[in-house]
Each structure stands twice: as structure tokens, then as C-alpha cells.
Amino acid sequence: MISFIKNLALDAGRICLDGQKQLTIHDLEFKSAKDIVTSIDKEVEAFLVKALLDRYPDHGILGEEYGAVQTKSGFRWIIDPIDGTTSFVHQLPFYSISIALEKEGEMVLGVVYAPALGQLFYAEKGKGAFMDGTPIHVSGTRELDKAVMATGFACLRAGWQNNNLPIFNEIVPQLRDIRRFGSAALDLCYTALGSLDGFWEMNLNIYDIAAGIVILKEAGGVVTDFTGAQQFPQKGIAAANKRLHNELIRILAKYSASSKL
């Protein structure tokens, strides 16, 4: 199964790379004032859905653009055809294709492919995490002042009054540095790889993070909501190695308690 999904992600990546070269203003739509979708997002999702249903006709599917295909099989594929559409539109490389498999409510397989970077991340429950065939593991960083982390601002794009800016302002001065890639799937994968030491964000959807969660956990990472519980992404998402995760939650929990998360 994992080989099929990896090849499927690579094929979808070729659609993205070809489509990005030809993208025009006429290929853009606005879900809201700041939230865009392209014809390529829809083309990639349609391609993935067809391929998955041809192979697994009794499985359910949840996609960002076309919604859900419901079944009673206990298996559900969760797809984000282009996570990081803004980067895609602006000809930046930090976007990805994210495909996860959920079995009886548990994420058991994840594949994330960044076509412009040529990076393929994947994991199955209990079998470890990999990038391009090489095993990966979270960093061993133990102190915030030695950590490089990532975050995002979906909360601002959505117009939330309770947003990430106060958290950002408190955490960033305690870090070595911060990065902002614009793809939560890649942020989780780079944390799994050890290139980032941690990641947090608000106002995400399950298709943004499903595959990345499998990869991060199999790389030895910890992922929770802002309180340390498992209600993510509804109550925010925090991911890191175990030591840094405890430090992140120490800060994030007080914001969760005082907000409408």
C-alpha cells in the first residue's frame, strides 16, 4: 500500500509542477478574502480521489476541495492536494501534497511530497519514518534558546480575534530562530526530520496535518493540542521532541485557557 501511495504522490507532484508553470490569474478562486484555491488544487484532488477509489472502492475519502465520500469500511483517506497554495501561486517551493490513511479513527499511514523541492516523506504506524528512503528522527534539542521552530497564521487569514500573534510574541524571543514556510504538512515533516525543533499553529483542519502527524510520531515526536491533550487541530496543534514539547505546552496552555479554543 505505501508504495502505491508514494507513487501516487509523485504523479500528483508532476501535475503540480506542470500546472504551476502555466498558472494565470484566471486559475484562481477565493474561498474568502484571503483564502485562495487554484484549478490545480482541484485537478490534483480529483486525480487522487479517482486513483484511490479505483484501488480501494470501499474506502472513504475526505478532501479539502471536494469534501467527503462516506463509507462504512472503517478506512478513510484524508487528502490535501496542495498544502501551501499561497506559496504555489507565488512560485515559491514550500507547498506539498498530503495523503493520510485513517483506520477506525487512528492515523496509520502518511505521505507528504514537496514537488518543487523533490522531498518525499512517508511513514506507516510501527515502521518508522523516512525521507527519500532514509530513516528520519526528531532532533535532540533540549532547550528553547537552542531551538528553531515554525508556526503559521491560518488564524489571521480566517480573521480570528483570538490569534497566534500574542503566542508568537512570547515564544519567539525564547528561541534561537523562527521559520515560516506556509505548509503545516511540511512543518510537521521538517520537525520529524530534525531540521526544525518544533511547530505550533491554530485554526488548521485535519487534512492539513493528518499525514504529517503519522510521520512525526514515527520519527519519535510528540503531537498534542495546546493543553497537552488530543483535541487537535480544534484546540491548536503543538509538535516537537518530548523535552521541547513540554516547554511549548507550558507556554501554550495558558493561552488556551484564556481563549475560545
C-alpha positions as CSV (number, residue, x, y, z in Angstrom):
1,M,0.0,0.0,0.0
2,I,2.7,2.5,0.9
3,S,4.5,2.1,-2.4
4,F,1.2,2.8,-4.3
5,I,0.6,6.0,-2.3
6,K,4.2,7.2,-2.7
7,N,3.9,6.8,-6.5
8,L,0.5,8.4,-6.4
9,A,2.0,11.5,-4.6
10,L,4.9,11.6,-7.2
11,D,2.3,11.6,-10.0
12,A,0.3,14.3,-8.3
13,G,3.5,16.3,-7.9
14,R,4.1,16.2,-11.7
15,I,0.6,17.7,-12.2
16,C,1.6,20.5,-9.7
17,L,4.9,21.3,-11.4
18,D,3.4,21.4,-14.8
19,G,0.4,23.4,-13.6
20,Q,2.5,25.9,-11.7
21,K,4.4,26.9,-14.9
22,Q,1.1,27.7,-16.7
23,L,-0.8,29.3,-13.8
24,T,-2.6,32.6,-14.6
25,I,-5.0,34.9,-12.6
26,H,-7.9,33.1,-14.3
27,D,-6.9,29.8,-12.5
28,L,-7.5,31.4,-9.1
29,E,-10.6,31.5,-6.9
30,F,-11.2,32.9,-3.5
31,K,-12.8,30.9,-0.7
32,S,-12.7,34.0,1.4
33,A,-11.0,37.4,1.2
34,K,-7.5,35.9,1.9
35,D,-8.0,32.2,1.2
36,I,-7.3,31.1,-2.4
37,V,-7.7,27.9,-4.3
38,T,-6.5,27.2,-7.9
39,S,-7.7,25.0,-10.7
40,I,-4.6,22.8,-10.0
41,D,-5.7,22.1,-6.4
42,K,-9.0,20.8,-7.8
43,E,-7.3,18.8,-10.6
44,V,-4.9,17.2,-8.2
45,E,-7.6,16.2,-5.7
46,A,-9.8,14.8,-8.5
47,F,-6.8,12.8,-9.7
48,L,-6.1,11.4,-6.2
49,V,-9.7,10.6,-5.4
50,K,-10.2,8.7,-8.6
51,A,-7.0,6.7,-8.2
52,L,-7.8,5.9,-4.6
53,L,-11.4,4.8,-5.3
54,D,-10.3,2.7,-8.3
55,R,-7.8,0.9,-6.0
56,Y,-9.9,0.9,-2.8
57,P,-13.6,1.3,-3.8
58,D,-14.9,0.6,-0.3
59,H,-12.8,3.2,1.4
60,G,-14.0,6.7,2.5
61,I,-12.3,9.9,1.5
62,L,-12.1,13.4,2.9
63,G,-10.5,16.0,0.7
64,E,-10.0,19.8,1.1
65,E,-11.7,20.8,-2.1
66,Y,-14.5,18.3,-2.8
67,G,-15.4,17.2,0.8
68,A,-16.2,13.7,1.8
69,V,-17.0,10.3,0.3
70,Q,-18.6,8.3,3.1
71,T,-18.4,4.6,3.6
72,K,-18.8,2.1,6.5
73,S,-15.4,0.3,5.8
74,G,-13.5,1.9,8.7
75,F,-10.9,3.2,6.3
76,R,-10.7,6.9,5.3
77,W,-8.2,8.7,3.1
78,I,-7.5,12.3,4.1
79,I,-6.2,14.5,1.3
80,D,-4.8,18.0,1.0
81,P,-4.0,18.3,-2.8
82,I,-1.8,21.4,-2.3
83,D,-1.0,22.4,1.3
84,G,0.5,25.8,0.9
85,T,-1.5,27.2,-2.1
86,T,-0.2,30.7,-1.5
87,S,3.4,29.6,-2.0
88,F,2.2,27.6,-5.0
89,V,0.6,30.7,-6.6
90,H,3.6,32.9,-5.8
91,Q,6.1,30.4,-7.4
92,L,7.6,29.5,-4.1
93,P,8.7,25.9,-3.4
94,F,7.1,25.4,0.1
95,Y,4.0,23.6,-0.8
96,S,3.1,19.9,-0.6
97,I,0.8,17.0,-1.4
98,S,-0.5,15.3,1.8
99,I,-2.2,11.9,1.8
100,A,-3.1,10.1,5.0
101,L,-5.0,6.9,5.8
102,E,-7.2,6.7,8.9
103,K,-8.2,3.3,10.2
104,E,-11.0,3.1,12.7
105,G,-10.3,6.7,13.8
106,E,-6.5,6.3,14.0
107,M,-4.0,7.7,11.5
108,V,-1.9,4.8,10.3
109,L,-0.1,5.9,7.1
110,G,1.1,9.3,5.9
111,V,2.8,10.5,2.7
112,V,3.9,14.1,2.1
113,Y,5.6,15.2,-1.1
114,A,7.1,18.6,-1.8
115,P,7.4,18.5,-5.7
116,A,9.4,21.7,-6.1
117,L,11.9,20.5,-3.5
118,G,12.0,16.9,-4.6
119,Q,11.4,15.7,-1.0
120,L,9.2,12.7,-0.3
121,F,8.3,11.9,3.4
122,Y,6.4,8.8,4.4
123,A,5.6,6.6,7.4
124,E,3.4,3.7,8.4
125,K,2.4,3.1,12.0
126,G,5.1,1.0,13.8
127,K,7.5,1.0,10.9
128,G,9.4,4.3,11.3
129,A,9.5,7.5,9.2
130,F,11.6,8.2,6.1
131,M,12.6,10.9,3.7
132,D,13.6,9.6,0.2
133,G,14.3,6.2,1.7
134,T,16.4,7.4,4.6
135,P,15.2,6.9,8.2
136,I,14.5,10.2,10.0
137,H,14.1,11.2,13.6
138,V,13.3,14.3,15.6
139,S,16.1,16.5,16.9
140,G,17.7,16.1,20.3
141,T,17.5,19.8,21.2
142,R,16.6,20.2,24.8
143,E,16.4,24.0,25.4
144,L,14.2,26.6,23.8
145,D,17.1,29.0,23.3
146,K,18.8,26.4,21.1
147,A,15.6,25.6,19.1
148,V,14.5,26.7,15.7
149,M,10.7,26.3,15.3
150,A,8.0,27.0,12.8
151,T,4.5,28.4,13.0
152,G,1.7,29.7,10.7
153,F,-1.1,32.2,10.7
154,A,-4.2,30.5,9.3
155,C,-5.9,32.2,12.3
156,L,-5.2,35.6,10.8
157,R,-6.3,34.6,7.3
158,A,-9.5,33.4,8.9
159,G,-10.0,36.7,10.7
160,W,-9.8,35.3,14.2
161,Q,-9.6,37.8,17.1
162,N,-8.0,35.2,19.3
163,N,-5.0,34.5,17.1
164,N,-1.4,33.4,17.1
165,L,0.3,36.9,17.5
166,P,0.4,37.1,21.3
167,I,1.8,33.5,21.4
168,F,4.3,34.3,18.7
169,N,5.5,37.4,20.6
170,E,6.1,35.3,23.7
171,I,7.7,32.3,22.2
172,V,10.0,33.7,19.5
173,P,12.2,35.8,21.9
174,Q,12.9,32.5,23.8
175,L,14.0,30.6,20.6
176,R,17.2,30.7,18.6
177,D,15.1,31.5,15.5
178,I,11.8,31.0,13.8
179,R,10.7,29.9,10.3
180,R,7.5,30.4,8.4
181,F,7.0,28.0,5.4
182,G,3.3,28.2,4.9
183,S,2.6,24.4,4.8
184,A,1.7,22.7,8.0
185,A,2.3,19.3,6.4
186,L,5.9,20.4,5.7
187,D,6.4,22.0,9.1
188,L,5.5,18.6,10.7
189,C,7.8,16.7,8.3
190,Y,10.7,19.1,8.9
191,T,10.2,18.6,12.7
192,A,10.2,14.9,12.1
193,L,13.4,15.3,10.1
194,G,15.1,17.3,12.9
195,S,15.6,20.4,10.6
196,L,13.0,22.1,12.8
197,D,12.8,21.5,16.6
198,G,9.1,22.2,16.9
199,F,5.9,23.6,15.4
200,W,2.7,25.1,16.6
201,E,-0.4,26.6,14.9
202,M,-4.0,27.5,15.3
203,N,-7.1,27.1,13.1
204,L,-5.9,24.2,11.0
205,N,-8.0,21.4,9.5
206,I,-7.4,17.7,9.8
207,Y,-6.4,17.4,6.1
208,D,-3.6,20.0,6.7
209,I,-1.9,17.8,9.3
210,A,-3.1,14.1,9.1
211,A,-0.2,12.7,7.1
212,G,2.4,14.9,8.9
213,I,1.2,13.6,12.3
214,V,1.9,10.0,11.3
215,I,5.4,10.9,10.0
216,L,6.2,13.0,13.1
217,K,5.1,10.3,15.6
218,E,7.0,7.6,13.7
219,A,10.1,9.9,13.9
220,G,9.8,10.0,17.7
221,G,7.9,13.2,18.0
222,V,5.0,14.2,20.3
223,V,1.9,16.0,19.0
224,T,-1.0,17.3,21.1
225,D,-3.3,20.3,21.3
226,F,-2.3,23.4,23.2
227,T,-3.3,21.8,26.5
228,G,-1.3,18.6,26.0
229,A,-4.5,16.6,25.2
230,Q,-5.5,15.1,21.9
231,Q,-8.1,17.6,20.6
232,F,-6.1,18.8,17.7
233,P,-6.4,20.6,15.5
234,Q,-9.6,22.0,17.1
235,K,-7.7,23.3,20.1
236,G,-4.4,24.1,18.3
237,I,-1.5,21.8,17.5
238,A,1.9,21.6,19.1
239,A,4.6,19.2,17.9
240,A,8.2,18.7,19.0
241,N,10.5,16.2,20.6
242,K,9.4,15.2,24.1
243,R,11.5,17.6,26.0
244,L,10.7,20.7,23.9
245,H,7.1,19.7,23.7
246,N,6.8,20.1,27.4
247,E,8.3,23.6,27.2
248,L,5.9,24.5,24.3
249,I,2.8,23.3,26.2
250,R,3.9,25.3,29.3
251,I,3.5,28.4,27.2
252,L,0.6,27.5,25.0
253,A,-1.7,26.1,27.8
254,K,-2.2,29.5,29.4
255,Y,-3.3,31.0,26.1
256,S,-5.7,28.1,25.5
257,A,-7.2,28.6,28.9
258,S,-7.8,32.3,28.2
259,S,-9.1,32.0,24.6
260,K,-12.1,30.4,22.9
261,L,-10.1,27.5,21.6
